[in-house]
């Protein structure tokens, strides 16, 4: 069994989907013990926003659980943009497992995320010149990789090019601008070093097995819960609305710090549930300007999840699409979904999972900055064609 430690649900699901693509029986665990029949177990420590000491403690415990369950080797999944408690968690895992160092390769070249000459690029632009500079929790304000990480407390940290030798100990950040670079780093794996980084590096570490990006998920009633404020999310919601998909945003008044009480939550949920009786897809999203205050941003995500939970209780939904790591895990915990089995990888970073005891319900999650899979958009186009000749879908303002 291969063990993976991720700091959020979307990261755990992303790695699980990579394993599924390579023919492994993959399981994502939010709470409780892993099953014994999984070949890949991805533990979500939910530690992205924790204080460093708490994040380290959770990572150390996860490493112990995976080792006790027979993990042959363990991978530390980090955010590809190095957000969160990357170095404290890596150091904690190294101490728990008695390893001498870690090779950290966070880049995802196929998604335009590369590290060259010690600098981080997103689609050819320095990261501090992109929308990630305005991340409310982890602003990427410098392009230097070493500036994006907390300084390790017990060991040195280095940036290495693919042709340079690794140090004897410490944390080595591997530069990568191509899949070839990732394969080069993967060839360096040995028993005394922890492998860490993004989903593409993990894929390079696996022996090639089946590759199957087409999912056999039946047509269904779909609820999208879009909690990200990224431009990718806004573009997706706009395009869906133009195609006639019912879209239900949180009230604009929340931008002025107005209270969103239980009656307002129930009203919005009832409208969305009613739309699902006639339409195969409904979207819930925040649709407010980016909020700099972390507490307020968290409250908006909480409001969105409250609405989604009531929709799931009131309507027959067979497929939930959750966008944004914080939103996805908040919804999963509110619905008490503790363990999931990966069933498909719709696109890199877009994982579909089934829920134990809920054979008729699927959950698909992805990071907010990743695009949706083409098959998701194709389903919308087919739905839009089937609506031709029918009355247009009412807007939220007409519905409420």
N, C-alpha and C positions, 0 to 999 in steps of 0.2 A: 504493500500500500504506500502511496505517496501522500504526504501531508502538506498542507498549505495553510499559512497564517496570513489573513488579510485584515485590514483595519476598517473595512466597511463591506456592506452586502454586495454592492455592484462589483467590487473587486473580487470577492470570493466567487460570485456567479460567473464573472468573466473568465477566471481561471478554470472553473468547473466546465465551462463550455469549450475551452481549449482542450481539456482532457477528453471530453465527449467526442470532439472532432477527431482525436487520435485513438478512439476505440476504447476508452476507459469508462467504467461505471463510476460516475462522479456524483458526490453528495455535498450539499452546502448545509452547514450546521450553524445556527444562531445560538442555540441553547441546548444543553443536555449532552449526552454521550453519542459519539458517532456509531453508525451501525458496523457490523463486522463484515458485510459483503461488498462494501465499496472499495474500488481500486484507487480512488482519488478522493480524499476528504479535505474540504476547504472550510476552515473555521473562521468565522467572522468575530473578531474581538470587539468590534464597534468602538474602536479607540481613536479614531481620527481626530476627534475634538476633545479628548481627555487631557488632563495635565500630564506632562511627560512621565512622572513617577507612576501614575495609574496605568498609563499606556504600557510602560515597561513591564509592570506586574502582570497585566493581562496577556502580553505576548509571551512572557516566561511560562505562565500557566498553560497556555495553548501548546507551547512546545512540549511541555511535560505530558499533556494529555495525548498528543499525537505519538510521541515516543512510546508511551505505555500501551497504545493501541497498535503497536507494531509497525509504525512508519519506517520504511527503509531509508528514506531521505526526506528532508523537509525544505520547502521553498517559502521564502518570505515575500509575499506580494506587497509591493508598495504602489502608491499613486504614481502614475507615469510622470506627473509634474512635480513630484517630491513634496506634496502637501502632507501635513500631519506630522506625527512623531516618528519619523523614519529612523534616525540614528539611535534614539533611546530604545526603540523596539528591537532593532538589529543587535545592539549590544546585549540586551537582556536575553535574547535567544542564543547568542554565542556563549554566554556564561552558562545558561541552562544545559546546552548540548556539549559544552567543553570543546568548542571549535576555536581555531586560531585566527580566523578572519572571515570576511564576507566580500563576495564579488557582487556589486550592485549595478545592474544594467536596466535603468528605468525606461529608456527610449523605446518608442513604438514607431519605427520608421515608416511602416505602411500607412500610418495615420498622420504622417508629417511631423512627428515629434522626435527630434534628433538632438544629439549632443556632439559638438565639434569644437575642438580647441578650447575645451573647458566651458563652453557657452551652450545654453539651451535655446533651441529654435523650434518654432511651431509654424509649419508650412513656410519655412524659409525666413521667417521674421523672428528677431530676438524676442524672447518670451515677455520681457517687460514692456514691449511695444504692442502687445495683444490684449484682448479682453481679460486675460488672466491676471493682469496687473491690478484689476479692480475687484478681484475675489474678496468678498467681505471677511472671510476667515483666514485665508492664506494668500494675501496679495503677493504676486510674483513680481517684485519691484527691482530685481537685478537679473541680468542674463547669466551671471556666473553661477555655475552649478554649486560651488562650495558656499556661496552666499544663500542658497535656497535650503540649506540643511543646517540643523543645529550642530555645533561642534561636539564630537564624541567626548565622553568624559574619561574613558579608560584607554583609548587606542588612537593611533594616528589615522588620518583620512587622506586619500590620494585620488587624483584623476589620472586615468591611464588610457593611452591609445591602444588600439587592438593589437599592434605589433610589439608593444612594450611588455616587459616581464612584470609579474605581480610581485608585490612586496612579501616579506616573510610573514607578516601579521598586519592587522588593521582592516580598514574598510577601503576597498578599491572601487571607484566609480568608473565603469567601462564606457568609453565613448562609443557611439554607434550612429552611423548615418545610413546604414543599409542592412538588409537581411544577412548579407555575407558577414558583416561585422558581428551580428548576433550569433551566427553559427561558430565563428571563431571563438567568441567568449564561452559558448556552451561547451566547446571542446576542452576548456580548462577545468571543468567540474572534477572535484576530487572529494574524498571523504573527510578532509579536515577543514574545508571551507563551506560556509553557508552561501547558497545561491539565492539572490534576491533581485527584485526589480519588477518589470512590467509583464504583461501577458505574452508579448511576442518573444521575449527572452525565455519564458517558461516553455513556450511551444518549441523553441529551438533545442531545449534540453530533452524533449521527449523523443522516443523512437517513432518514426513516422508510421502511422497506422492509417485507418480510414479517414477520408476527408469528405464530410457531408454537411453542407451548409443548408440543405433544404429540409425543412421540418415537416413532419406529417401531423401537424396540428389542425384539427378540423375547423371549418368556419364556425364562428361563435359570436356571442354578444360581448363586445369589447369595451372595457372601461380604461381610459388613459388617465393617469394621474401624473401630471407634469409639474414637478416642483422646482425645476431649475430655472434660473433667470438668464441662461446663456442665449446667445444669438441663435444658436442652432435650434433651441426649443421654440423661440419666438417665430422663427421662420417656419418650423413644422406646423405650429398651431395656426398661423396665418394661411398656410397652404391648405390645411384641412378644412378650415372654415370656408374658404373659397369653393371647395368641392361639396359643400353642403353638410358637413359633419357638425352636429350640435356641439357647441363649445360653451362651457360654463366657467367663467373666471370668478375669482373672489371679488367682492365689492370694491370699487375704486376708493370708497371712503376709508378703507383700511390704510391707505397711504398717509392719512392724517391721524393715524393712531386711534381710530374709532374702535370701540369694543365690538367684537364679533360674537354675539351671544348665542345660546343654544337654539333660540327660535330662528335666528338667521341661518344657522348651520342646517337646521331641519328643512327650512324653506328651499335652500339651494339644493340640498340632497334630494328632496322630493321632486323638484323640477328635473334634475338629471335622471332620476329613476324613471320618471314618466316618459322622458325621451327615449329611454332604452326599450320601452315597450314597442315602439314603432321603428326605431333605428338600430342598425347593427353595431354602431360605434358612437361613443360619447366621450368628450374630453373635458376633464377638470384641470384648471391651471391657475396660476397666481396672477399673471398679467398686470403686474405692478412694477413701477420703476425699481431698479436695483436698490436694495436697502443696505446702507453701510453698517448700521447698528446690528451686531450679531444676534442679540437677544430678540429684536423685532423680526429679523429674518427667520429665526427659529420658530417664532410664534406664527408667522405666515404659513410655514410648512406644516405646523401642527394643525392649523385651521383647515388646510387642504386635506390632510389625512382624516380629520374628523368628518368632513363631508364625504370623502370616499368610503369610509367605514359604514356610514349610514346608507349610502347607495348600495353597497354590497349586501347589506341586510334586507333592503327593500326590493331589489331588482334581481332578476336572473342573469347573472354575469358568469360567463365561462372562461374569460381570459382577461386578466388585469395586466396592463402595461405601466410600470412605474419608472419614472424618469428622474434621475438625481439620487445619489447615494443616500443622503439623509432622509429624503422622502420615502425611498424604497424600504429602508430598515424601519422607519417609524410606522409605516403601514403594516409591515410584516409583524412587528411586535404588538401593535394594537389588535391585529386579527389573530394573534397567538400562533403564527406560522413559525415553528421552531426548526424544522428540518425539511429540506427540499431535495429532489432528485433532478439532475440536469437531463433534459429531454432533447434539447436542440440548441444550436448556435445559429441565430438568424443572420448575424454579421459579426465581425470582430467587436467584442465588448457587449454584444446583445445576446443575453442568455435566456432561454425559456426553461422553466422548471415546473414539475408537478408537486403537489402537496400531499403528504401522507393522509389517507382517509378522505381525500377530496379528489376523487378520480375525474370529476367533471370540471375541475378548475385548474387553469394554468396561470403562472406568474412569469412575466418577462420583465427584466430589469436592464438598465443601462446607465452609464454616467451621463450627466446632463450635457456635456460638451461633445459627446459622440453622436453621429448621425443615426437615424433609424434605418433599419434594413430596407432594401429595395422591395422585398416581398411584403413588408408592412404597407408601403406606399402603393404597391400594386393592388393590394386588397382594397384600398380606398378608391382607386380608380375604377375597379370593378363595381364597387358599391355605388359610386357616383353614376355609372352608366345605367345601373338597374333602377335608379331613381328618375330617369328621364321620363317625362310625361306625368310625374307626380307633383303635388304641391311642394313648394320649397320649404325647407326646414325653418322653423321659427327661431329667431335670435333669442338670446337669453333675456334681453330687455322686454321682449314681447311675451316671453314665457312666465316671468316672475311678476 
